[in-house]
Amino acid sequence: MKYRMAMWAGAGFLVAAGWALCAYASHPPALTSADPMLALAEITCPIAFASMHFHFGVSLYASLIANAATYGLVGLAVESLRRGLSPAR
């Protein structure tokens, strides 16, 4: 189960890193409210959603850690449900 949790957290880290690279590589108005990619970024990066709607800034490193932690917690819930619903062996 620890390996699966690390995979979930790693996936969250990679998603946030991918959005960071996308923001850095795009033309200067990166991920503004007029950008249609912003909705996808807000769905896959919950800390970005929270920071935009509650008006607080988040550094890149904090967003990477927060997204990894969020995905880790979601993974914990999913894996716990999966283990609880699977038939006993």
C-alpha positions, -999 to +999 in steps of 0.1 A: +000+000+000+029+023+007+041+019-029+007+028-043+005+059-020+039+070-033+026+065-069-004+087-062+017+114-046+042+112-075+014+116-100+002+147-082+038+161-082+041+154-119+008+170-127+017+202-109+052+202-125+036+198-159+014+228-153+043+248-141+063+240-172+033+249-193+030+282-176+067+290-180+068+279-216+037+298-228+036+334-240+037+359-211-001+359-202+002+323-190-029+307-176-050+339-172-088+339-166-093+341-204-073+310-211-095+279-216-067+256-202-072+273-168-103+251-161-083+220-167-055+233-145-079+241-117-094+206-118-061+188-118-044+212-093-067+220-064-043+244-048-044+265-080-082+266-077-081+276-041-055+303-046-074+319-075-108+319-059-096+329-024-070+354-037-038+342-021-005+335-038+012+302-038+049+296-047+059+269-072+074+247-045+044+250-022+021+241-051+042+211-060+041+199-024+004+207-019-006+189-050+014+158-041-002+158-007-036+162-022-032+134-046-017+113-018-048+118+003-071+111-026-051+080-033-054+069+004-092+072+001-093+053-032-070+026-021-088+022+012-121+018-006-106-005-031-093-028-003-125-026+016-147-035-014-126-063-028-135-098-017-114-115+009-088-139-004 
